[in-house]
Amino acid sequence: MLSWTHILVVVALVVLLFGTGRVSTLMGDVAKGIKSFKKGLAEDDDEASAKPEPKTINATAETTNDKTSS
């Protein structure tokens, strides 16, 4: 089981190894990734909700007058 002390020790080690500048840059990149992921999901929802126009076929019946049958 992880406790708060274990998590704090891991966070402290990460900050010591990478420095605060590197960690903040990494968190900023993660935030940008999450924002773009949410934006992509929203765009997919918009495209899915937009219904395409139904296709209609206009068929006209042409009548031919056959002169030989008169």
C-alpha positions as CSV (number, residue, x, y, z in Angstrom):
1,M,0.0,0.0,0.0
2,L,1.2,3.5,-0.8
3,S,0.9,6.0,1.9
4,W,1.4,9.8,1.8
5,T,4.9,9.5,3.1
6,H,5.9,7.2,0.2
7,I,4.3,9.6,-2.3
8,L,6.1,12.6,-0.8
9,V,9.5,10.8,-0.8
10,V,9.0,9.9,-4.5
11,V,8.0,13.5,-5.4
12,A,11.0,14.8,-3.5
13,L,13.3,12.5,-5.4
14,V,11.9,13.5,-8.7
15,V,12.4,17.2,-7.9
16,L,15.9,16.5,-6.8
17,L,16.8,14.5,-9.9
18,F,15.2,16.7,-12.5
19,G,15.0,20.1,-10.9
20,T,11.9,22.3,-10.5
21,G,12.2,23.8,-14.0
22,R,12.2,20.5,-15.7
23,V,9.3,19.2,-13.6
24,S,7.2,22.4,-14.3
25,T,8.0,22.1,-18.1
26,L,7.0,18.5,-18.0
27,M,3.7,19.3,-16.2
28,G,3.0,22.0,-18.7
29,D,3.5,19.6,-21.6
30,V,1.1,17.1,-19.9
31,A,-1.5,19.9,-19.5
32,K,-1.2,20.8,-23.2
33,G,-1.6,17.1,-24.1
34,I,-4.7,16.8,-22.0
35,K,-6.2,20.0,-23.5
36,S,-5.6,18.8,-27.0
37,F,-7.1,15.4,-26.2
38,K,-10.2,17.1,-24.8
39,K,-10.4,19.3,-27.9
40,G,-10.1,16.3,-30.2
41,L,-12.9,14.5,-28.3
42,A,-15.1,17.6,-28.6
43,E,-14.4,17.9,-32.3
44,D,-15.3,14.2,-32.8
45,D,-18.5,14.7,-30.9
46,D,-19.4,17.7,-33.1
47,E,-18.7,15.7,-36.3
48,A,-20.8,12.8,-35.0
49,S,-23.7,14.9,-34.0
50,A,-23.8,16.7,-37.4
51,K,-26.1,14.6,-39.5
52,P,-25.4,14.5,-43.2
53,E,-28.2,15.6,-45.4
54,P,-30.3,12.7,-46.7
55,K,-29.7,11.8,-50.3
56,T,-32.7,11.9,-52.5
57,I,-33.1,10.5,-55.9
58,N,-35.4,12.4,-58.2
59,A,-36.6,9.9,-60.7
60,T,-38.8,11.1,-63.6
61,A,-40.8,8.7,-65.6
62,E,-40.5,9.4,-69.2
63,T,-43.4,8.4,-71.4
64,T,-42.6,7.5,-75.0
65,N,-45.2,7.9,-77.6
66,D,-44.8,5.0,-80.0
67,K,-46.0,6.2,-83.4
68,T,-46.2,2.7,-84.9
69,S,-48.9,1.5,-82.5
70,S,-51.5,4.3,-83.5
